[in-house]
């Protein structure tokens, strides 16, 4: 049995199609001086051919999957047409006399190596896109048509060292019933596309291409992160039965899309979505989201080679607000710095980035960066229910200082005669112990709280959530974390102001029910989790959930908490 990282839920049983990962062989020896110009022409023709291919893929994805995922290939087109990239390849051809495919390979490898060294998972995942582009350019330089996975005669589970976004995008989901890769992450575009196409997928399976051979029967259970190679008849029967049950559950959950997340005793819980770009609004609505609880604007900044200007940010915010048609859109101020680097900001290296200049601290350090965001937010506010969320708050002074920047942005828009919202609801992220202790003071300065349980757990337990050596210590059900959440919720409720939880706990059924019992009435999560959380809420009464939460909050260890929750909810 094998396991990895489950990135797209579901189950499958089919023969393996193992994608060859052997690199194309070609002569990398320097060429004679008189052939340099022809190699440059060869590269330019490869760029032109890649543009045509990527345009066709982008059109295919737009028609078959949706405009949101087509944006991935719009980004690929921007990369392949990037003048700096072309200039770098041409310079290598001219100065090192390398043939075109070797020059491409060298430049792309340098970019990929730099990206893979970044600490931020999202940025590391973009290295896959760069490799995808490099492979395409190399093949086109050699006059080889890139391998396509568009057609299969029978159902298959595709197994690969790594599946590129362009390979994933053209898969026929009626034939490809599963994806298994040796490399990959939750935030890779391959994972995003697989989930959009509803193809079960597990990535990061160490040594899988050596274990699974072409034609092997494979049972894939992405619900429980389990892979069985050449299963026994009884195992095959079990996976088929589980698959039928899973599909039946999905059909039943689909019926709940337009129904409220309301407890048996009539308490209304709002379920909203975490998104990272305007393209994710559609999938959120399709799952029944009642708005956006967390719009992470840093992804807009990560997808470009230079800082997005005010107009770009305004258009991105407005797009989401328009899609939500009057439902709330909570937009978080740029949360980068430390572990999330943006090359064009030239951020200094920090020994302890999670305790360094990140979130609002970085924005205060770069006033023009913050004012640009605020102007875009205020302009988007005239189109719907826009709310501002400030990350990494640890003092009341920071909130007051932020308000001064907000007032300055408003004044500048008034001076310029640009339409904007006169007032937007203001909230702060509760993700540091300081914010928890100051909750009763912070709530007087703000309109709502949003609890980021991922960072709150990290800071409360002093556990770096990216450090694999201490991964077992990162426990969101730690009594210390739960008591911090309860204290925050109580402080807000005393003032009659709302609290939303937007970390991973919100999307886990057991944790979500516990949070509702603790008084939380708004949960923000990845859209894919909304149907199951809604279904669970509708099956329980708030009164009973409150009783269970009371029992849980008196426990001393995370193990005891889990045991108690399993007792009640299995």
Secondary structure by P-SEA (a helix, b strand, c coil): ccccccccccccbbbbbccccccbbbbcccccccaaaaaaaaaaaaaaaaaaaaaaaaaaaaaccccccaaaaaaaaaaaacaaaaaaaaaaaaaccccaaaaaaaaaaaaaaaaaacccaaaaaaaaaaaaaaaaaaaaaaccccccccccccbbbbbcccccaaaaaacccccccbbbbcccccccaaaaaaaaacccccccccccccccccccbbbbccccbbbbccccaaaaaaaaaaaaaaaaaaaaaaaacccccccccbbbbbbbbbbccccaaaaaaaacccccccccaaaaaaaccccccaaaaaaaaaaaaaaacccbbbbbccccccccccccccccccccccccccaaaaaaacaaaaaaaaaaaaaaccccbbbbbbcccccaaaaaaaaaaaaaaaaaaaaabbbbbcccbbbbbcccaaaaaaaaaaaaaccbbbbaaaaaaaaaacccccccccccccccccaaaaaaaaaaaaaaaaacbbbbbcccccccaaaaaaaaaacccbbbccccaaaaaaaaaaaccaaaaaaaaaaaaacccaaaaaaaaaaacc
